[in-house]
Amino acid sequence: MATPETIRYCNNVYEEFTRLSDFIWKMNSQIHTLREIELRKLDLYYPDDAEMRQLRWNAEAKKLDYWFPITLNYSSVVQVFITLETSLRRTCNLLHKDRKLPLRPSEIKGGQIEKYLIFLGRLCGVSISNLTLLPQMDVLTKIRDCIVHTSGFIGDSRDEKDLRNAITSKRFLSQEDIQWRKEKGIQNKKEEGEIQVIKAELGDRLWIELDYSHTCCSYAKDFVDNIHKLVDLK
């Protein structure tokens, strides 16, 4: 049964994901603004020197095309995971307190997300295998682990095989989003490549587009919201 405390908590979770989603979108959009600024600087700094214009643009373009996007979207995906994990922890702690359950989430062995799902399944009767967007949360977890533990170099990840399969099959997207793309005729275009594997100096590396870091935030919000409904927190 929802109480004023749980309603307030669920609203706070919704707001946290919404603010994060807005941050991801707006910070990425700044790259386009910076590109326009840097292009104007070429005329300002080197109006009659084509060689210096090219040298400066080579340096700026690498930042705008690679370093800024990869930094923003790697950090965004990690922050989505942190917000997801924190929300599940708070949810399980609240359920433990309100329902006087025999085990605390911290007493259950498992990974950062896994132990909360075990808690919800064993002690709260949630059918974990049927949770909406569970496959996408699994991919998100593996992507986060690859970023944090191997700096995104997929060949060094313990989940390399599954990650490559998830990227090829688009399993990081919901079935609804995959179907929407088919209906819109989006095939083999940039819009379909929210996650790619690119060649880097040290090996194959994950490339995360804005579309994925923004979309996975929405997925995580809906995933937690579904759990709140299943355990009658809202």
Stockholm file with secondary structure:
# STOCKHOLM 1.0

chainA/1-234         MATPETIRYCNNVYEEFTRLSDFIWKMNSQIHTLREIELRKLDLYYPDDAEMRQLRWNAEAKKLDYWFPITLNYSSVVQVFITLETSLRRTCNLLHKDRKLPLRPSEIKGGQIEKYLIFLGRLCGVSISNLTLLPQMDVLTKIRDCIVHTSGFIGDSRDEKDLRNAITSKRFLSQEDIQWRKEKGIQNKKEEGEIQVIKAELGDRLWIELDYSHTCCSYAKDFVDNIHKLVDLK
#=GR chainA/1-234 SS CCCHHHHHHHHHHHHHHHHHHHHHHHHHHHHHHHHHHHHHHHHHHCTTCHHHHHHHHHHHHHIIIIIHHHHHHHHHHHHHHHHHHHHHHHHHHHHHHHHTCSSCGGGSCSCTTHHHHHHHHHHHCCCGGGCTTHHHHHHHHHHHHHHHHHTTBGGGCTTHHHHHHHHHHTTTSCHHHHHHHHHHTCCSSGGGCSEEEEEETTEEEEEECHHHHHHHHHHHHHHHHHHHHHTTCC
#=GC SS_cons         CCCHHHHHHHHHHHHHHHHHHHHHHHHHHHHHHHHHHHHHHHHHHCTTCHHHHHHHHHHHHHIIIIIHHHHHHHHHHHHHHHHHHHHHHHHHHHHHHHHTCSSCGGGSCSCTTHHHHHHHHHHHCCCGGGCTTHHHHHHHHHHHHHHHHHTTBGGGCTTHHHHHHHHHHTTTSCHHHHHHHHHHTCCSSGGGCSEEEEEETTEEEEEECHHHHHHHHHHHHHHHHHHHHHTTCC
//
